[in-house]
Amino acid sequence: MSASPLPPKWVVEMNTPLAKKPKAGNNIRNPPGFAAKPTGKQQRNAQPTRERQPAETEALKLKKAWEVALAPSKQIPMNAIMMYMSGNSLQIFSIMMVFMLFKGPIQGLIATNAQFLKFETESNRAKLWGCKAVYVLMQLVLLGLGIWKVNTMGLLPYELLFFVSVF
């Protein structure tokens, strides 16, 4: 009888489970800028973190509120280019683009107070009126862009166009 040949080396390596890594990984240095969580004895000697002052929190909330207020202004150039590129003919693509252009600002106007509710406190309520006014103004600019597009498509009656241009 002949003995069966030994399997190739790669078959043996593939069927052999990997050796477990040692759990003592302390010999590897931490990368620069990495702060390890203090453990045991280190926790007792650690300095407590500084609490934020209420004035700092108010300033951060107001800064974030201004970011939310100016967010619609970042959509104006993109929407203007999209409306210009979609053409003036009545096609499903241009009609859907106009629908989306009206839908976004209307939803934004309805949810104005909800957008700024998380930033509102007793002390900064008066300062948030400016943020809300800018937010509403940017939404109205987007609506104006939609009215312009509907007019260029020939879907806006002249009586309504006269009414809108008066105001």
Secondary structure by P-SEA (a helix, b strand, c coil): ccccccccaaaaaaaccccccccccccccccccccccccccccccccccccccaaaaaaaaaaaaaaaaaccccaaaaaaaaaaaacccccaaaaaaaaaaaaaaaaaaaaccccccccccccccccaaaaaaaaaaaaaaaaaaaaaaaaaaccccaaaaaaaaac
